[in-house]
Amino acid sequence: MPPTISFQRTPVTIILMCVMGLIEVLSLTDEGARLRFYQALGLTQQIWGWELWRPFTTTLLHADVLHAAFNIYILSIFGAAIENRYGPGRLLGMVAFFALCSTMPEYAWNYQRQITWIVGFSGVNYGLFGFLYVGRRYQSEFFYACSPMTVQIMIAWFFLCILLTAIDVWNVANVAHGAGFVFGYLLAQSVFRVRGRTAWRAALGVATAAVLLMLVWCPWHEGFKAMKHHRPPYRPLLKRTLEERPAVAQADAWAAEGSTTHSGG
C-alpha cells in the first residue's frame, strides 16, 4: 500500500511540503524574492558567523518551480513512509540530520568562491532514500516507497546529474546527493543491522563528527578565510561581498543545488 498522507499521521511531511511550495510561489510572484530568500536562508559563508540555521533552511529553497515540485513529490513518498512508521519527531530529526550532512560537504567542496548558493531538498531526499533502501529489507511497509523501480530511477538520476554537470548542462549538487545517501545508508545500518552494528555506528559517528567540524573549521574554503579575517558583526561583510559581485551572486542563485536549473535531485 502507498504511504498514508494526512495531517494526523504525517504532519511534518505536509508542513515541509507546504513551506517549500509557499516559498516557491512567493519567489514566482515577487521579482527579486528568490535572491532575498537565498540571502536570508541560504547556505553562505555566514555559517562561520554562527548563523547555524543555514544548512537546514537552505534545503527549503529551490532554483525554480520544477526543482521544487520534483523534491516535494519525492518527499511526499519517502517522508510519508518514514513518518508513518516512526512518527513526526523522528522524521524531523532525520530531515535535520540529512540536511546538515548533505549541504555542508557540498558547500565545503565548492571552496573556491566566497558566495556559492547550495539550495534544494534533494540531499535530504537522497538521505531518506538511503535509509529506505536498507530499511525495506526489514520493514515491509518501506517496500512500496522504495520499490525496485524507484531504486533504479534514483540511481539513474544520480549518475545522470553527474554527467550533466560534467558537460556543463546543469549545475547539480552531486556531492549533496552522494553524501545524503551515504548518511542515510549508515544510519539505516546502525538501526536495523544486528551483526556488526557497533562498527556501523562507529562509522556513522566518525562521519558525523567530520561534518560537525566543518561548522567551525574549514580552512580551505574561501568563505571561511574571509570570515576568519573579519570580526563580528559579519553581516556587513556578506552584504558588501554581494554588492561587489552582483553578477556572480545572481548567476549562482540561478544555478542552485539539484538542477532543473538546479532541478535535479
Secondary structure as a PSIPRED ss2 file (coil, helix, strand):
# PSIPRED VFORMAT (PSIPRED V4.0)

   1 M C   1.000  0.000  0.000
   2 P C   1.000  0.000  0.000
   3 P C   1.000  0.000  0.000
   4 T C   1.000  0.000  0.000
   5 I C   1.000  0.000  0.000
   6 S C   1.000  0.000  0.000
   7 F C   1.000  0.000  0.000
   8 Q C   1.000  0.000  0.000
   9 R C   1.000  0.000  0.000
  10 T C   1.000  0.000  0.000
  11 P H   0.000  1.000  0.000
  12 V H   0.000  1.000  0.000
  13 T H   0.000  1.000  0.000
  14 I H   0.000  1.000  0.000
  15 I H   0.000  1.000  0.000
  16 L H   0.000  1.000  0.000
  17 M H   0.000  1.000  0.000
  18 C H   0.000  1.000  0.000
  19 V H   0.000  1.000  0.000
  20 M H   0.000  1.000  0.000
  21 G H   0.000  1.000  0.000
  22 L H   0.000  1.000  0.000
  23 I H   0.000  1.000  0.000
  24 E H   0.000  1.000  0.000
  25 V H   0.000  1.000  0.000
  26 L H   0.000  1.000  0.000
  27 S H   0.000  1.000  0.000
  28 L H   0.000  1.000  0.000
  29 T H   0.000  1.000  0.000
  30 D C   1.000  0.000  0.000
  31 E C   1.000  0.000  0.000
  32 G C   1.000  0.000  0.000
  33 A H   0.000  1.000  0.000
  34 R H   0.000  1.000  0.000
  35 L H   0.000  1.000  0.000
  36 R H   0.000  1.000  0.000
  37 F H   0.000  1.000  0.000
  38 Y H   0.000  1.000  0.000
  39 Q H   0.000  1.000  0.000
  40 A H   0.000  1.000  0.000
  41 L H   0.000  1.000  0.000
  42 G C   1.000  0.000  0.000
  43 L E   0.000  0.000  1.000
  44 T C   1.000  0.000  0.000
  45 Q H   0.000  1.000  0.000
  46 Q H   0.000  1.000  0.000
  47 I H   0.000  1.000  0.000
  48 W H   0.000  1.000  0.000
  49 G H   0.000  1.000  0.000
  50 W C   1.000  0.000  0.000
  51 E C   1.000  0.000  0.000
  52 L C   1.000  0.000  0.000
  53 W C   1.000  0.000  0.000
  54 R H   0.000  1.000  0.000
  55 P H   0.000  1.000  0.000
  56 F H   0.000  1.000  0.000
  57 T H   0.000  1.000  0.000
  58 T H   0.000  1.000  0.000
  59 T H   0.000  1.000  0.000
  60 L H   0.000  1.000  0.000
  61 L C   1.000  0.000  0.000
  62 H C   1.000  0.000  0.000
  63 A C   1.000  0.000  0.000
  64 D C   1.000  0.000  0.000
  65 V H   0.000  1.000  0.000
  66 L H   0.000  1.000  0.000
  67 H H   0.000  1.000  0.000
  68 A H   0.000  1.000  0.000
  69 A H   0.000  1.000  0.000
  70 F H   0.000  1.000  0.000
  71 N H   0.000  1.000  0.000
  72 I H   0.000  1.000  0.000
  73 Y H   0.000  1.000  0.000
  74 I H   0.000  1.000  0.000
  75 L H   0.000  1.000  0.000
  76 S H   0.000  1.000  0.000
  77 I H   0.000  1.000  0.000
  78 F H   0.000  1.000  0.000
  79 G H   0.000  1.000  0.000
  80 A H   0.000  1.000  0.000
  81 A H   0.000  1.000  0.000
  82 I H   0.000  1.000  0.000
  83 E H   0.000  1.000  0.000
  84 N H   0.000  1.000  0.000
  85 R H   0.000  1.000  0.000
  86 Y H   0.000  1.000  0.000
  87 G C   1.000  0.000  0.000
  88 P H   0.000  1.000  0.000
  89 G H   0.000  1.000  0.000
  90 R H   0.000  1.000  0.000
  91 L H   0.000  1.000  0.000
  92 L H   0.000  1.000  0.000
  93 G H   0.000  1.000  0.000
  94 M H   0.000  1.000  0.000
  95 V H   0.000  1.000  0.000
  96 A H   0.000  1.000  0.000
  97 F H   0.000  1.000  0.000
  98 F H   0.000  1.000  0.000
  99 A H   0.000  1.000  0.000
 100 L H   0.000  1.000  0.000
 101 C H   0.000  1.000  0.000
 102 S H   0.000  1.000  0.000
 103 T H   0.000  1.000  0.000
 104 M H   0.000  1.000  0.000
 105 P H   0.000  1.000  0.000
 106 E H   0.000  1.000  0.000
 107 Y H   0.000  1.000  0.000
 108 A H   0.000  1.000  0.000
 109 W H   0.000  1.000  0.000
 110 N C   1.000  0.000  0.000
 111 Y C   1.000  0.000  0.000
 112 Q C   1.000  0.000  0.000
 113 R C   1.000  0.000  0.000
 114 Q C   1.000  0.000  0.000
 115 I C   1.000  0.000  0.000
 116 T C   1.000  0.000  0.000
 117 W C   1.000  0.000  0.000
 118 I E   0.000  0.000  1.000
 119 V C   1.000  0.000  0.000
 120 G C   1.000  0.000  0.000
 121 F C   1.000  0.000  0.000
 122 S H   0.000  1.000  0.000
 123 G H   0.000  1.000  0.000
 124 V H   0.000  1.000  0.000
 125 N H   0.000  1.000  0.000
 126 Y H   0.000  1.000  0.000
 127 G H   0.000  1.000  0.000
 128 L H   0.000  1.000  0.000
 129 F H   0.000  1.000  0.000
 130 G H   0.000  1.000  0.000
 131 F H   0.000  1.000  0.000
 132 L H   0.000  1.000  0.000
 133 Y H   0.000  1.000  0.000
 134 V H   0.000  1.000  0.000
 135 G H   0.000  1.000  0.000
 136 R C   1.000  0.000  0.000
 137 R C   1.000  0.000  0.000
 138 Y C   1.000  0.000  0.000
 139 Q C   1.000  0.000  0.000
 140 S C   1.000  0.000  0.000
 141 E C   1.000  0.000  0.000
 142 F H   0.000  1.000  0.000
 143 F H   0.000  1.000  0.000
 144 Y H   0.000  1.000  0.000
 145 A H   0.000  1.000  0.000
 146 C C   1.000  0.000  0.000
 147 S C   1.000  0.000  0.000
 148 P H   0.000  1.000  0.000
 149 M H   0.000  1.000  0.000
 150 T H   0.000  1.000  0.000
 151 V H   0.000  1.000  0.000
 152 Q H   0.000  1.000  0.000
 153 I H   0.000  1.000  0.000
 154 M H   0.000  1.000  0.000
 155 I H   0.000  1.000  0.000
 156 A H   0.000  1.000  0.000
 157 W H   0.000  1.000  0.000
 158 F H   0.000  1.000  0.000
 159 F H   0.000  1.000  0.000
 160 L H   0.000  1.000  0.000
 161 C H   0.000  1.000  0.000
 162 I H   0.000  1.000  0.000
 163 L H   0.000  1.000  0.000
 164 L H   0.000  1.000  0.000
 165 T H   0.000  1.000  0.000
 166 A H   0.000  1.000  0.000
 167 I C   1.000  0.000  0.000
 168 D C   1.000  0.000  0.000
 169 V C   1.000  0.000  0.000
 170 W C   1.000  0.000  0.000
 171 N C   1.000  0.000  0.000
 172 V C   1.000  0.000  0.000
 173 A C   1.000  0.000  0.000
 174 N H   0.000  1.000  0.000
 175 V H   0.000  1.000  0.000
 176 A H   0.000  1.000  0.000
 177 H H   0.000  1.000  0.000
 178 G H   0.000  1.000  0.000
 179 A H   0.000  1.000  0.000
 180 G H   0.000  1.000  0.000
 181 F H   0.000  1.000  0.000
 182 V H   0.000  1.000  0.000
 183 F H   0.000  1.000  0.000
 184 G H   0.000  1.000  0.000
 185 Y H   0.000  1.000  0.000
 186 L H   0.000  1.000  0.000
 187 L H   0.000  1.000  0.000
 188 A H   0.000  1.000  0.000
 189 Q H   0.000  1.000  0.000
 190 S H   0.000  1.000  0.000
 191 V H   0.000  1.000  0.000
 192 F H   0.000  1.000  0.000
 193 R C   1.000  0.000  0.000
 194 V C   1.000  0.000  0.000
 195 R C   1.000  0.000  0.000
 196 G C   1.000  0.000  0.000
 197 R H   0.000  1.000  0.000
 198 T H   0.000  1.000  0.000
 199 A H   0.000  1.000  0.000
 200 W H   0.000  1.000  0.000
 201 R H   0.000  1.000  0.000
 202 A H   0.000  1.000  0.000
 203 A H   0.000  1.000  0.000
 204 L H   0.000  1.000  0.000
 205 G H   0.000  1.000  0.000
 206 V H   0.000  1.000  0.000
 207 A H   0.000  1.000  0.000
 208 T H   0.000  1.000  0.000
 209 A H   0.000  1.000  0.000
 210 A H   0.000  1.000  0.000
 211 V H   0.000  1.000  0.000
 212 L H   0.000  1.000  0.000
 213 L H   0.000  1.000  0.000
 214 M H   0.000  1.000  0.000
 215 L C   1.000  0.000  0.000
 216 V C   1.000  0.000  0.000
 217 W C   1.000  0.000  0.000
 218 C C   1.000  0.000  0.000
 219 P C   1.000  0.000  0.000
 220 W C   1.000  0.000  0.000
 221 H C   1.000  0.000  0.000
 222 E H   0.000  1.000  0.000
 223 G H   0.000  1.000  0.000
 224 F H   0.000  1.000  0.000
 225 K H   0.000  1.000  0.000
 226 A H   0.000  1.000  0.000
 227 M H   0.000  1.000  0.000
 228 K H   0.000  1.000  0.000
 229 H C   1.000  0.000  0.000
 230 H C   1.000  0.000  0.000
 231 R C   1.000  0.000  0.000
 232 P C   1.000  0.000  0.000
 233 P C   1.000  0.000  0.000
 234 Y C   1.000  0.000  0.000
 235 R H   0.000  1.000  0.000
 236 P H   0.000  1.000  0.000
 237 L H   0.000  1.000  0.000
 238 L H   0.000  1.000  0.000
 239 K H   0.000  1.000  0.000
 240 R H   0.000  1.000  0.000
 241 T H   0.000  1.000  0.000
 242 L H   0.000  1.000  0.000
 243 E H   0.000  1.000  0.000
 244 E H   0.000  1.000  0.000
 245 R C   1.000  0.000  0.000
 246 P H   0.000  1.000  0.000
 247 A H   0.000  1.000  0.000
 248 V H   0.000  1.000  0.000
 249 A H   0.000  1.000  0.000
 250 Q H   0.000  1.000  0.000
 251 A H   0.000  1.000  0.000
 252 D H   0.000  1.000  0.000
 253 A H   0.000  1.000  0.000
 254 W C   1.000  0.000  0.000
 255 A C   1.000  0.000  0.000
 256 A C   1.000  0.000  0.000
 257 E C   1.000  0.000  0.000
 258 G C   1.000  0.000  0.000
 259 S C   1.000  0.000  0.000
 260 T C   1.000  0.000  0.000
 261 T C   1.000  0.000  0.000
 262 H C   1.000  0.000  0.000
 263 S C   1.000  0.000  0.000
 264 G C   1.000  0.000  0.000
 265 G C   1.000  0.000  0.000
